[in-house]
């Protein structure tokens, strides 16, 4: 199975490029592999965060709102 790819051109600070090169070399990857893996992990983390937020919202959306004072009172009890 072939994988389609799109070439992206981005500008990075020199210090970041040096860090990428160091990490890529120490992990036996090229720049593209390293950045691809980092972006994949970042995207997966964002999707997981979004999923957890939606689940938390749906679980609590029917609960009544509380005042700031009530929230402080509840937090002291835990």
N, C-alpha and C positions, 0 to 999 in steps of 0.2 A: 504494500500500500504506500503510495507516495503522499508526502505531506506538502501542502502548499505553504509558501512563506511570502511575507511582505518585508521588504527592506525599509527600515526606518533610519532616518538620519537625525540624531539628537546632539545637542551641545551640552557638555558637562564641564564643571570646573576641573582644572588640571589636577587638583588634589584628589578628587573623586576618581578620575581616570587612573591615577597612580594606584589608588586603593583597589580598584577593580583589577588592574593588571597583577598586583601582588596576590590578591585572593585567587584569581584565575590560575596563576602559576602554581600556587601552593595546593590547589585542589585539582590540578591537572585538567583544567577546562580552558576553553578560549573565551574571549570577551562575550561573544554572542551567547554561548551556553550559560555563562554565569548570569548575565543580565536577564536572559529568558527565564531561568529558574527563579531568580529573585522576583521578577514581575509576576510569574505564575503564583508563587507563594503569597505575594502581596494581594493579588486579586482574589485568591481563595480565602484569605483572612478577611478581606472586606465583605465578601459574600456571606461568610459565616457570621460576621458581626451584624450584617443586615438581617439575616435570618433570625438570629437571637433577639434583635431589637423588635422585629415584627411579632415574634412569638410572645415576648414579654408584654408588648402593647396589647395584643389580643387577649392575653390572660388577665390583664388588669383594666381594660378599658371600661368595664361596667362598674368598677369600684368607685365609690364617691370620692371627690377631691377632699383633701384635708388642708388645714391651715398650716402655715409655717410653724406656729407654736405647737400644734399637735404633732407635727413631724419631729420637732426637737424632743418633745416629751416621749414619743415612741422610741426614738433612737437612744435615749438615756436608759430605757428599760432593757435594751438588748445587750 
